[in-house]
Amino acid sequence: MTAIFRNSNGLSARATLAGARRQSGFTLIELMVVILVLGVLAGIAYASYENATVASRRKAAAACLLEASQFMERYYSTNLRYTDAVIPALPCRTELTPHYTIPTPTLTATTYALTIVPVSGSRQAAKDGAKCGTLGITQAGTKTRTGSAPLSECW
């Protein structure tokens, strides 16, 4: 069906009624596709963010172990033994408390072993437990981990 319209010059023009009524905007399908794409991008971004926070906490835990190891070495240079050494309340311990625990070190007169363990049930244990797990260091500077990832990735 067509209609005849007159423009401002008085000339007639033909236009279809369907074309005359067409409105611009988004269809529901287009809107749903945009929402779907945004949802996928948000899911990828959140997963990347979570992996980055787990990795940064692991690096902070490794740095805390190194700080405790340095304290042990200073104690040994003063007392010529590791026994009776008590690691002070390091600042790194308080920020890692929700994610890691630092058990009492294994001490002898000439050796020590320090470890840091992900808190069971925490996101750190869930995401990083099988990968790196418990991190450790000895008086010889030997770094360990209980997970399956390469040592360089965990430390």
Stockholm file with secondary structure:
# STOCKHOLM 1.0

chainA/1-155         MTAIFRNSNGLSARATLAGARRQSGFTLIELMVVILVLGVLAGIAYASYENATVASRRKAAAACLLEASQFMERYYSTNLRYTDAVIPALPCRTELTPHYTIPTPTLTATTYALTIVPVSGSRQAAKDGAKCGTLGITQAGTKTRTGSAPLSECW
#=GR chainA/1-155 SS CEEEEECTTSCEEEEEHHHHHCCCSCCHHHHHHHHHHHHHHHHHHHHHHHHHHHHHHHHHHHHHHHHHHHHHHHHHHHHSCCTTCCCCCCHHHHHHTTTEECCCCEECSSCEEEEEEECTTSHHHHHHTTTTCSEEEETTCCEEESSSSCHHHHC
#=GC SS_cons         CEEEEECTTSCEEEEEHHHHHCCCSCCHHHHHHHHHHHHHHHHHHHHHHHHHHHHHHHHHHHHHHHHHHHHHHHHHHHHSCCTTCCCCCCHHHHHHTTTEECCCCEECSSCEEEEEEECTTSHHHHHHTTTTCSEEEETTCCEEESSSSCHHHHC
//
